[in-house]
């Protein structure tokens, strides 16, 4: 089903975002299927706006490719 959604987005020239990535195995599978964007607990847990601003200001923002082979 994930591949179908990614292909639909590609056909419609839309960017798709894989949501709910919780571990490296999910990230690896999504990347293998062609997902280019993603979010989830694997990258960062929910946090107050001040903590997010500090994280982004430090230039240490989570990356979709983090830890991926």
Protein Blocks (a to p, Z undefined) as FASTA:
>chain_A
ZZmmmmmmmmnopacddehiabfklmmmmmmnopabdcdjkloccddfklmmmmmmnopa
ccfkgoiZZ
